[in-house]
Amino acid sequence: MAEIKNMTLRIDEALADSVQAIAEVEGATVTDVIRTAISEHVDRRKADPEFQKMLKRNMERHAQLLSMLADG
C-alpha cells in the first residue's frame, strides 16, 4: 500500500462548494473527488508533449545547476 501524505489545500469558497456538490451527487468524499481530479491532471500532463518538453528543459537546467554546485 502506498504511503499517504497529508496536504493542506486552500481554495475559494465557490470552488469548495462545487467540489462538495460533486461529492454528494457521486456519493463520494470530497477527498476522493479532489484525489481523482489531481490524478487525472497528472495523467494529462504526462501525456502532454508540450509539458514533456518543458519538463525535459527543467531537468536539464537542474542538472546544470547541480553540476555547477558540485564543482564548487
Summary of the structure (lengths in Angstrom):
residues: 72
radius of gyration: 18.3
end to end distance: 40.8
largest distance: 57.1
contacts: 120
relative contact order: 0.06
helix: 76%
strand: 0%
